[in-house]
Amino acid sequence: MSVLEQIKKYTTVITDMADFYLIAKSTPADATTNPSLCSQAADMPKYSKMVEESLKYGVAQSDDINTQIEETILKLGVLFGCEILKAVPGRVSTEVDAKYSFDTKKSVETTRRIIALYKEQGISSDRILIKMANIWEGIRANEILEAQGIHCNMTLLFSFAQAVACAEAGVTLISPFVGRILDWYNKFQLVDGGYSGLSDPVVVSISRIYRYRKKYGYKTIVIGASFWNIGEIKSLAG
């Protein structure tokens, strides 16, 4: 039995890529992607038809080149998401453009556009998580969307305070950026011999968030993202 198979016995495995052929091979429960990963995948010849469909859609939405680009990217993200959902039994996270991170209203409007595009493809909102930056405006947007039955994956989470704010706002899922947490400690508070096991600041941070969630009965799901080493995953999986 591989390490991956063993880990799946204790936790949920989610992939973070846009190549759905590789996603199918890893058999995760859920998947997430972002515009950068979609852009990389779009350069692959096997995805050319989806790129062409997205370009055609984008051009048809407006005469303004900037709007055409935005609509093309939006459509491509949804098409990739639809293909990914064929490979996973759960949900896919689709990201709201980062330029709207500080605009609650625009984040909500863009989310509704994403959900509508999925609906056109026959995908219901219960299989979609909307990925947003974990800042004040994003959390406020999440409150509005959750009340409408649209669920979010709040990313760019680096602190306990952010996790608490999301839990109180009823966020469906949070994705602490564990690799970046470790980067900070390695740069500013490096200890002799480095960090490992239960003393790893990543393990300490995620464990604290999880215990808080359990203690106060919050339903927010905690999914560690961007791990730099497998030791952290093993420690968190117990």
C-alpha positions in Angstrom: 0.0 0.0 0.0 1.4 3.4 -1.0 1.7 6.3 1.4 -1.0 8.1 -0.5 -3.4 5.2 0.0 -2.6 5.1 3.7 -3.2 8.8 4.1 -6.6 8.5 2.4 -7.7 6.3 5.2 -7.4 9.2 7.7 -8.1 12.4 5.7 -9.6 13.8 2.5 -7.2 14.2 -0.4 -7.7 17.1 -2.8 -5.7 17.8 -5.9 -4.6 21.3 -7.1 -4.2 21.2 -10.8 -6.0 21.7 -14.1 -4.8 18.6 -16.0 -7.8 16.4 -15.4 -6.1 13.3 -16.9 -3.6 13.5 -14.0 -6.4 14.2 -11.6 -8.1 11.0 -12.6 -5.0 9.0 -11.9 -4.6 10.3 -8.4 -8.3 9.6 -7.5 -8.9 12.5 -5.1 -12.2 13.2 -3.4 -12.3 16.9 -4.5 -10.1 19.1 -6.7 -9.2 22.8 -7.0 -7.6 24.9 -9.6 -6.8 28.5 -10.4 -6.2 30.7 -13.5 -2.4 30.1 -13.5 -2.9 26.4 -13.6 -5.6 26.7 -16.3 -3.3 28.9 -18.3 -0.5 26.2 -18.2 -3.0 23.5 -19.1 -4.4 25.6 -21.9 -1.0 25.5 -23.7 -1.4 21.7 -24.0 -2.7 20.6 -27.5 -5.1 18.2 -25.9 -7.1 21.1 -24.5 -7.2 23.2 -27.6 -10.9 22.6 -28.2 -11.9 24.1 -24.8 -9.6 27.1 -25.4 -11.3 27.7 -28.8 -14.7 27.4 -27.3 -13.8 29.8 -24.6 -12.4 32.4 -27.0 -15.5 32.2 -29.1 -17.6 32.7 -26.1 -15.5 35.6 -24.8 -15.6 37.5 -28.1 -19.4 37.1 -28.4 -19.9 38.8 -25.0 -18.5 42.3 -25.8 -16.7 44.5 -28.3 -14.3 45.6 -25.5 -11.1 43.6 -25.6 -10.6 43.6 -21.8 -14.1 42.3 -21.3 -13.5 39.6 -23.9 -10.4 38.5 -22.1 -12.1 38.3 -18.8 -15.1 36.4 -20.1 -12.8 34.0 -22.0 -10.9 33.2 -18.8 -14.1 32.8 -16.8 -15.5 30.4 -19.4 -12.3 28.4 -19.6 -12.1 28.0 -15.9 -15.7 26.6 -15.8 -15.0 24.2 -18.7 -11.9 22.9 -16.9 -14.0 22.6 -13.8 -16.6 20.6 -15.6 -14.0 18.2 -16.9 -12.5 17.9 -13.5 -15.8 17.0 -12.0 -15.9 14.0 -14.3 -12.8 12.7 -12.5 -13.8 13.4 -8.9 -16.9 12.4 -6.9 -17.0 15.6 -4.8 -16.5 19.2 -5.6 -14.2 21.5 -7.6 -13.1 24.9 -6.5 -13.2 27.7 -9.1 -11.5 31.0 -8.4 -12.8 34.5 -8.6 -10.4 36.8 -10.3 -7.9 38.1 -7.8 -8.3 41.7 -9.0 -11.7 41.7 -7.3 -10.3 40.6 -3.9 -11.0 44.0 -2.3 -14.4 44.5 -3.9 -17.2 42.6 -2.1 -19.9 43.5 -4.6 -17.9 42.5 -7.7 -16.8 39.3 -6.0 -20.4 38.4 -5.4 -21.4 39.3 -9.0 -18.6 37.3 -10.5 -19.5 34.3 -8.4 -23.0 34.4 -9.6 -21.7 34.5 -13.2 -19.5 31.4 -12.5 -22.4 29.5 -11.0 -24.6 30.4 -13.9 -22.0 29.2 -16.4 -21.8 25.9 -14.5 -25.6 25.6 -14.6 -25.5 26.0 -18.3 -23.3 23.0 -18.4 -25.7 21.0 -16.2 -23.6 21.3 -13.0 -25.4 22.2 -9.8 -24.0 24.7 -7.3 -23.6 22.0 -4.6 -20.6 20.6 -6.6 -18.9 23.9 -6.8 -16.8 25.8 -4.2 -15.9 29.4 -5.1 -12.4 30.2 -4.2 -11.7 33.7 -2.8 -8.9 35.5 -0.9 -9.2 35.3 2.8 -9.5 39.0 3.6 -12.3 41.2 5.1 -14.0 41.9 1.7 -13.9 38.2 0.7 -15.3 37.1 4.0 -18.2 39.6 3.7 -18.8 38.3 0.1 -18.9 34.8 1.5 -21.6 35.7 4.1 -23.8 36.9 1.3 -23.2 33.9 -0.9 -23.6 31.3 1.8 -27.0 32.8 2.6 -27.9 32.0 -1.0 -26.7 28.5 -0.9 -23.4 29.2 -2.7 -20.4 27.8 -0.9 -16.8 29.1 -0.7 -13.3 28.0 -0.3 -11.4 30.8 1.4 -7.7 30.7 0.5 -4.6 32.7 1.3 -5.1 32.0 5.0 -1.9 32.4 7.1 -3.2 33.1 10.6 -5.4 31.8 13.4 -7.3 35.1 13.4 -8.3 34.6 9.7 -9.5 31.1 10.5 -11.7 32.3 13.4 -13.2 35.1 11.2 -14.1 32.6 8.6 -15.6 30.2 11.1 -17.8 33.0 12.6 -18.9 34.0 9.1 -20.0 30.4 8.3 -17.4 29.8 5.6 -17.8 26.3 4.1 -14.1 25.5 3.7 -10.7 27.2 4.5 -7.4 26.5 2.9 -4.4 27.5 5.1 -1.3 28.1 3.0 0.9 25.9 5.0 4.0 26.1 2.8 4.0 29.9 3.1 3.7 29.7 6.9 6.8 27.5 7.0 8.6 29.9 4.7 8.0 32.7 7.1 9.3 30.7 10.1 12.4 29.5 8.1 13.2 33.1 7.2 12.6 34.9 10.5 12.5 32.3 13.3 14.7 29.4 12.0 15.7 27.0 14.8 18.8 24.8 14.8 18.1 21.7 12.8 14.9 23.2 11.3 11.4 22.1 12.0 9.9 18.7 11.9 7.1 16.5 13.3 4.7 18.0 15.8 7.0 21.0 16.4 6.6 22.1 12.8 4.8 25.5 12.8 2.6 24.2 10.0 1.4 21.3 12.1 1.0 23.6 15.2 -1.0 26.1 13.2 -3.4 23.7 11.5 -3.9 21.7 14.7 -4.8 24.8 16.6 -7.3 25.8 14.0 -8.9 22.4 13.9 -9.1 22.1 17.7 -10.9 25.6 17.8 -13.3 24.4 15.2 -14.1 21.3 17.1 -14.4 23.0 20.5 -16.9 25.6 19.4 -18.8 23.4 17.0 -18.1 25.3 13.8 -18.7 23.3 10.6 -16.0 25.0 8.5 -13.8 22.4 6.9 -10.0 22.8 7.2 -7.9 21.7 4.3 -4.2 22.4 4.4 -2.8 23.6 1.0 0.6 23.9 -0.6 2.5 21.5 1.6 6.3 21.7 1.1 7.0 18.2 2.5 5.1 14.9 3.1 6.2 14.9 6.8 3.7 17.6 7.6 0.9 15.7 6.0 1.8 12.5 7.9 1.9 14.5 11.2 -1.5 16.1 10.6 -3.1 12.9 9.4 -2.2 11.4 12.8 
